Amino acid sequence: MVYYAGHGIEGQGKNWLIPVNAELKSSLDLPYEALNLDRVMESLSGAQMRMVVLDACRNNPFARSWKSGTRAVNRGLAGIEADDVLVIYAAAPGQTAMDGDGENSPFAASFANRLPQAGLPVQLLGGMVRDDVLMATGGEQRPFVSASITGTPVYLVDAVAGDDRLVPLQTPAIAALDESALDALAWQGAMKADTPTAYRSYLDQFPGGKFASLASENIASQSNPADADGIAQNPAGLIDAVLPYRYDVAETEALPIDGIWMISSIKKRIRIKKGRAFALDGWTHALILKVMPDMVVLRDFQRIAPGEYEADDLPLGSKAKMTLQADGNLKVRNNIFPIAIKYTLIRETLDSAEAMNDELTLLPSEK
């Protein structure tokens, strides 16, 4: 892992980390005064998992003194496209990381709190830090995560027996939030962990919370048969669907529709995430196929046009065409000879409400 705090900029098609004693009179000085981020990442070669944390301001402190011909180098670090690397930025593109009022910045405080947290997979580290900083800054600073890493959970600190809670970071800014906001934050943490223990932790904190019923349903659907007094969770005699599990299907790119949706026809939920959708609840499909939680039901998502998506429906063996509606729900149509199956995906939560709002603004007026 490399943790860098300071200024980072893009210049000459590369990312550079700026030492505190650098004297950059133009972008031509970058190779002599700054550190090439690619070279820094090479020092991590051979590691099972690489993590680069950029607590960088994403602005160019020398921009005003540079000549107009080089002043364009001021938009901060460019995106890093590297396999097997988890990259966590303190702020999203176009944002400046805040210093905060305490000894550490909101980002550094959250990262220091989350890194040694027992039972927190590295894959969820960036998301939890993102939520902490958003809450602590009132939404003004949004950390950004870029990752192309294994889906198999990797733990820096093993979970303590009976306690793998994902507890929100408690700062004065968060403590002042109303109960509703804390409820939503705790629910986000439970969903990201997506385990019965995490949902029980949510219910312990908010027994009457807005998502209490969903937490109870998730616990019931994910519990082993032995957890329900020996009563089997699924009807006997059904054939398990031959479907891949979510970790067996590679992620692709994030889409505005990434989030949790309910299938209107069967009232079951799926999770759309970076090119595939997997079941959060189990259900019986076509009377003989049993879809279990975590099984992938849609894959190879593509954005055809604003508000238009399609994906491969694995149980039906057909193309599912999705149309975003003005109310934020998705109309789905599967053409299976000789009939067409239609249903609606009802939006529950989104990974990026901003991306969805942007998508909705692009819809034709007739929709």
N, C-alpha and C positions, 0 to 999 in steps of 0.2 A: 504494500500500500504506500502511496505517496500522498501526503497532505501538504498542500501549498496554500499559504495565505498571503495575499498581496495583489499586485496588479498583473493582469494577463491580457494580451492583445493579439490580434491576428495581423500579420504582415508578411509580404512576399509569399503568400499562399501557405504560410505555416503559423502555428501557434507558438507564442513566446511568453515565458515567465520573466518578469522584470525585477532584478535585484534592487535592493534599496539604494545602492550606491551607483546605479546605472546613470550614465549621462548620454541620452539619446538625442542627437541633433537632427536626425532624420531616420527614416526606416532603413537606410543603408547601414546604420550602426547596429541593427538588431543582432546579426551573427556574432558581433564582437562584444556586445554589452549584455545580451540577454541569453536565456537558456531555452533552447529548442525543446518544446514539450515532447516531440517524437523521441529525442535522445533520452529524455527522462524516463519515458515509458519503456524504452529498450532495457533499462536497468531492471525491469520487472520480468523480463523474458524468462520462461521456464517455470514460472509459478503456476500452481494449480488454478488459482483465481487471482486476477489482478484488479486492484481498485485504485482509482485516481480521484482524489477529493480536491476540488478547486474552489477554495474560499477566496475567490478573486473578484475584484470590483467590476470587471467587464467594461472598463473604460480606459482610455489612453491618457495618462497624466501629462504627456508631452505634446498633446495635440495642438494646443494654442501656440506653442513656440515653433512648431514645424512649419515649413513652407507649405503653401497651398497645394503644391503637387503631391505632398505626402500626408496631408492632413486627413485624407480619407481613412487612414489606419486608426480608427477610433471606435469601432463597433465591438471591441472586446474579442474574447476567444471564439473561434469558429467551432462548429460541432465536430466531435471526434468520432470517426467511423473506424472502429477496430474490433475484431472478434475477441471474445473471452476477456472483455474489460468492462468493469462497472465504473462509470464516470458520474460523479455527483457534483453539480455546480451549485454554488451558494445562491445564485440568482438566475432567473431565466434571461434569455436574450433581450436586450433593451432595458433591463432593470439594473439598478445599482444595489449591491449588498449593504445593509445597514450595519453601523457599528454598535448600536444599542446603547443603553445607559449603564450596563453593568460592566464587570471585569471582562467578559467575553461578549462577542456579538451574538445575536439570536441564533445564527446558524452554528457557530462554534459551540455554544452552550448546548444546543440540542444534539449535535453530533457527539460531543463528549459524554452526554447522558445516554445516548442510544447505543454507542459502540459496544460497551460492555454488558448490555442488557441480556440477561439469560433468556434463552429460548427464542431469540429474534433472528430469523434467517438473514444472511447478508442480502439476499434478494429483496427483502422488505425494508432494509435499512434506509435507503434513499427516500422511499415513500413516507416512512414515519417521520424522518427529519423534515421533509417537505410539509407535512401536516402541522408539526410543531411550530415551524417558522411562520407559516401562514396564520396560525392562530395568534402567535406572539406579536406579530406585526400588523394585525388587523387586515390581512390580505394584501399588504403593500409589497411584500417580498415573497417571491415564489421560487424556491429552489427547483432545479431542473435535473432530471435523471436521464442518462443515456446508458443503455446496457445491451450487451449481446453476450449473455452468460448462460450457463447451464440452469435448467429449471429445477434440478435436484437441490433441495434445501441444504445450505452450508451454514453451520453455526460457529461463531467465534467463541461463544459461551453456551454450554449445554443448558437445557431447561432444568430448573429446580423441580424436583418431583412434586407434582400437584400444583405447580404455580408457573404457568407459562403465559402470564397475562401481558398484553401489550398496553402498558399504562401511559396515558398522555403525559408529556412533560409539564410539570407544574411550575410556572413562572408567574410573577405578579400580573403580567398582561393576561395570561390564561385564567388565573384565578378570578379575575374581574369579569370574565365572560358570563353570560347568563346560562341557566341550566340547559336550555335547548341547544346551544352551541356545543356544550360539553357532551351532551347526549349524542349529537351527530358525530363528534370527533371520536368518541369511544366506539361508536358503531363502525366507523371507517376502519379503525384498527382491528376490530373483530372480523370484518369482512376480508381484510387483507390476510389475516392469519388463516381464516376459513377452517377452524377446527372446533370440535365441540367444547373444548376447554376455553377457547377464546370467547365463544358465544355465552358460556356460563359466566365468564368474567364480566361480560357486558351486563348480563342480567343481575349479577351481584351489585354492580354499581348503579344500574337504572332498572329496577324491577318493574317500574311502571313507565318505562321509556317508550318513545315513539316506535321503536323497532323491536319491542319485547316479543311480540307475537312471531315475527320473522326469526328472531334468535331461537325461540322455542322450536319452531319448525325445522330450523337447520340442525339443531341438536338431535331431534328425533330422526331426521333423514340420514345423518352421518353416524349415528351411534351403531355399534355392533348389536346383533340380535341379543347377546347376553346382557346388554345394558338395559334392555326393556323387559326385565323379569323373565327372560327366556322366551319371550314371544317373538317370532320371526317378523322382521320388518317388511318382507316382500312375500306375496302370494307364492305358494309352491306350484311347481309344474310349468313355470314359464321358462322360455329359452333366453339366456343372457344375450343381449345384443353384441354382435361382433363389431365393436367400435373401439377406437383407440382412446387411451386416457390422455388428459390434457398435457402431461409432460412428454407424451410420445409424439406430439405434433409441434413442430417448431413455430415460434412466433415470427411474425413478419413486421409490418409497420402499424403504428397506432392509427386509429380512425376516430372520427367524431362520435361514432356510435358505440365505442368501447364503454362497457358498463354492465349493469344488471338489468335484465328485461324479463317480463312475465309473458308466457305464451297464452294468449287469450282463450284458446279453445280448450286447454287442459289445466290452466291455472298453475303451471309449473314454471320455475325460473331457470334461466340460462345466464351464463356469464360470457359476454363477448369481450375478447382481449387479444389484440394484435393478430388478427387474421384467423382466429378460430373461436368457436363458441362451445362451451361445455356445460353440462347439466349441473345445477346446484341442487335440484331435487330429483328423485327417481320417479319414473313413470313407466307404464306399460304402453308399448307402441304397437298398433295394429294387432292387438290381442295376444300376440305370441312373443314379441320382442320386449325385453326388459332393459330400460335405459337406467344405468346407475349414476349416482353423483360422480362428477369428474370425467364422465365419458364425453367425448367430443361428438357433437351432432351436426355442426356446421364448420367447414374449413375453407381455406383459400378465398377469403373475402377480397372483393375488389370494389373500389369506388369508381363507378362507371361515369357518373356526372354528379353535379351538386344534388344531394338528396337521393341519389340512385345507387344502390349497391346490389351485388349478387354474390352468392357463395354456394359451395357444394353441400347439399343436404345429404348426409351419409345414410340415415335410416331409409329415406325415400329413394335414394339413388338418382337424384335429379338436381337441377339448378333452382335455387331459391332466389327470387328477385324481390328486393326490398325497396320500398319507396317511403321516404321520410315525409310525414304529414306536418301541417302547421302546428298541431297540438304536441309535437315532439315524439309521437309514436310511429312505429314502422309497420306499414302494410306489407304483408308477405304473400307471394304467389308461387306455388309449385305446379308446374305443368307436367302431370303424369297421365300418359295416355290411358283411357280416353277422357280423364277428368282433370280439373284444376283444383288444387287444395289451397284455400285461402285462410289466413288468420292474421292477427295483429300482435306485434311485440309491443307490450306496454312498458314504457320506461319507468324504472324505479330509481336507479342511481346512475351517475355518469362519472367516468374518469376525469373528463374535462368538460365542465359546463360551458366554458368559454368557446371551445372548439365546436360544440353543438350549436351555440348561439350564432357563431359565425356561419355555420352550415345553413341554419334556418333563414338567415338573411339572404342567402343565395337562391332560395326556392322561388320558382315562378309564382307570380301573384295568384294564378288560378288555384294553387294548392293551398 
